[in-house]
Amino acid sequence: MDQVLLDVTVPLVPGSVPLYPGDTELDVGLHQSRASGDPANVSRIVCSAHCGTHVDAPAHFLECAGGIETVAPDALIGPALVVDATRVAGHIDAAAVAGMNLPPGTDRVLFRTSNSRLWDRPRFTEDFVAMTPDAAQAVVDLGVRLVGIDYLSIAPYDDPAPTHEVLLRAGVVIVETLDLRAAEPGAYQLICLPLLVPGADGAPARALLARSDTRGLGEG
């Protein structure tokens, strides 16, 4: 049985990846060039720790909390459920989470929302779907270890702290800026590893979803 590997990472392309207001402008270019006589091509990358697909560390919103090195790698690798939240009107609240009927023992939840259409816009949009604090508490109560969403923040733009605080205090890992347009709802294996930058309040990551390809089973 073949395995389908889906890259749900948002590429770091200056001018194409939206930036959260106040974040460092993304700058990618050659620092050294063989064409200029240098022995090798060496690129320079300047960006916020929360640019593109990234993982939030507890220190992002909690005082005296740990940096990205304290996020357990085993929380970032394992079974994950992509949930269809495209019909949620407004933000995802506790009632919406209850209506999703997450199976008992679900460790990782990735919310595929109407935010997917926003990836066609290079500029940041304030009106995106996020999780309310009571929704955050609902997934905490369900024992979820990781949540992800398909835009720049898990929390509403006009009040980002409460949702982050609920999740991070409970030890829930937050993955933001996922591109889930090609991810059909269902069960996957998630692989999402952030850069190891000790003390950083977040770090860019590569995120992949894997699932078995069952096409053709039973044929012949």
Secondary structure, 3 states (H helix, E strand, C coil): CCEEEEECECCCCCCCCCCCCCCCCCEEEEEECHHHCCCCCEEEEECCCCCCCEEECHHHCCCCCCCHHHCCHHHCEEEEEEEECCCCCCCECHHHHHHCCCCCCCCEEEEECHHHHHHHCCCCCCCCCCECHHHHHHHHHCCCCEEEECCCCCCCCCCCHHHHHHHHHCCCEEEECECCCCCCCEEEEEEEEECCCCCCCEEEEEEEEEEECCCCCCCC
